[in-house]
Amino acid sequence: MIFHSEKMQKIKPSGIRELFARAQGIPDTISLGIGAPDIQTPDGLKKAAMNAIDFNYNNYDQSPGNSKLRNMISRKYKNEYGVDYSLDEVIITCGGVELIYVALQTYLKKGEEVLIQDPSFLTYPHQVQLAGGKTVWMPSTSDFKIDIEKMKELVNKKTKMMILNFPSNPTGAIMEKKELKALVDVAVDNNLMIISDEVYEYFTFDEKKHVHIGAIDDAYERTLTANSFSKTFAIPGWRMGFGVSTAEIMKPILGYHTYVIANATTPTQIALANYMETEEAQEFQEFMRKEFQQRRDTIVDGFNSIEGIRCHKSSGSFYCYPDISESKYPTGKEFSDEAFKEARVVLVPGTEFGPTQTHNIRASFGSVSLPKIEDVLHRLTKFLEY
Ligand SMILES: Cc1ncc(COP(=O)(O)O)c(C=O)c1O
């Protein structure tokens, strides 16, 4: 007997979660599959969480989130990007994923279209579908930016919003301020909302600075920024996300959020509010950025030294996205299946991230240490030997 609703009919299981499950318990497997840091949560933050429980912060908190934490987030945006968000313009959610889900549920009407880059974080199109909307894929340039001229042609009366994500999962690309401004102009000209997913804001390399889209002229009033502590403080399992926008955009999102989760977990909010102001927090962010840049250099150079693999240098996030079309396994799916079978290396086929992504694989260097990266490169070199 089938009990589920029709909206579940087109939802397929997450390929990444399947890969994750497949690698569990198989000895000598190295997974570059999952988008989570292998680095341990900093000690000060762990202690802050234990203290919060010990000091009995175990009750419900306000639905938009703990006021001290929202204050810290408001200060962060002022200090880092010069943008003012008042307390009612900040929300704490159950991961960045909950915020994007709730925003789509709140704002999308049936059949409205959402522009999403091909390739993108695989959750977006499923969430759009669950909200009754339709994904329209924005093509990428050869360096994985959004092709602005081509995207303009996709805008029509049904287009409601665009989802942007820089630094990008899965490609590691970032777009410069003037390029993002051109996207904002398209949004302004066509009265589109922007959801800007900036969960990798602290992981930018080679002195490149993150651009907060809400700080670009004309973007503020139409942008919801989704963010998260998952990657920044290596706590993906805590499910702590947050967002900023105008009070007008935020109000209905808050209404929906209240009936879904009531409030994000209380002790973890207290822990983060107390931890964010410490020196250790700043140092940890810088440590992560440096570590990921070093790993990026090793893995990208390593991939480019293997015959059949070509890899763009990621500018941010902790992913790289090599093209394997000149290898003996020319599709991402084949490559990923065979690399798992033959070399015990887990990589995600590009088709998980967008409909035209047959020639790439995503490798998460956030989830493996440098010695393991060296091992992966060695295994893949042998695996591809003709
Ligand atoms: C682009 C992007 N957005 C959002 C998320 C989800 O973050 P959270 O753990 O806060 O739900 C991820 C996680 O991989 C991601 O890559």
The ligand as an SDF file (V2000), in Angstrom:
LIG
                    3D

 16 16  0  0  0  0  0  0  0  0999 V2000
   26.2370   24.9340   -0.5030 C   0  0  0  0  0  0  0  0  0  0  0  0
   25.7200   24.3340    0.7550 C   0  0  0  0  0  0  0  0  0  0  0  0
   24.6910   24.9060    1.3720 N   0  0  0  0  0  0  0  0  0  0  0  0
   24.1910   24.4040    2.5130 C   0  0  0  0  0  0  0  0  0  0  0  0
   24.7280   23.2640    3.0660 C   0  0  0  0  0  0  0  0  0  0  0  0
   24.1180   22.6830    4.3050 C   0  0  0  0  0  0  0  0  0  0  0  0
   24.6180   23.1880    5.4380 O   0  0  0  0  0  0  0  0  0  0  0  0
   23.9710   22.8270    6.8480 P   0  0  0  0  0  0  0  0  0  0  0  0
   24.7800   21.7410    7.4420 O   0  0  0  0  0  0  0  0  0  0  0  0
   24.0700   24.1040    7.5890 O   0  0  0  0  0  0  0  0  0  0  0  0
   22.5380   22.4410    6.6260 O   0  0  0  0  0  0  0  0  0  0  0  0
   25.7750   22.6140    2.4470 C   0  0  0  0  0  0  0  0  0  0  0  0
   26.3150   21.3590    3.0050 C   0  0  0  0  0  0  0  0  0  0  0  0
   27.0110   20.6240    2.4130 O   0  0  0  0  0  0  0  0  0  0  0  0
   26.2910   23.1670    1.2750 C   0  0  0  0  0  0  0  0  0  0  0  0
   27.3180   22.6080    0.6320 O   0  0  0  0  0  0  0  0  0  0  0  0
  1  2  1  0
  2  3  1  0
  2 15  2  0
  3  4  2  0
  4  5  1  0
  5  6  1  0
  5 12  2  0
  6  7  1  0
  7  8  1  0
  8  9  2  0
  8 10  1  0
  8 11  1  0
 12 13  1  0
 12 15  1  0
 13 14  2  0
 15 16  1  0
M  END
$$$$
